[in-house]
C-alpha cells in the first residue's frame, strides 16, 4: 500500500473520525462505529476510494 493522503487530509480524517466515535458513544448508538473508517485511513495514510479516482493528496 502506497500512501496517497497528505498530512492535512490525514489530520482532518482522524479528527472527524474521533468526533463521530464520540458522538456515537454520547447518544449510545452503534452507528458511531462508522468513525473507525476515517480514523484508520487517516492513521495509515491510505484511502482505497482514491485509487479508482486517481486521486492523491500526498506531496510525493
Buried (B, 14 or more C-beta within 10 A) or exposed (E): EEBBBBEEBBEBBBEBBBEBBEEBEEEEEEEBEEBEEBBBBBEEBBBEEBEEEEEBBBEE
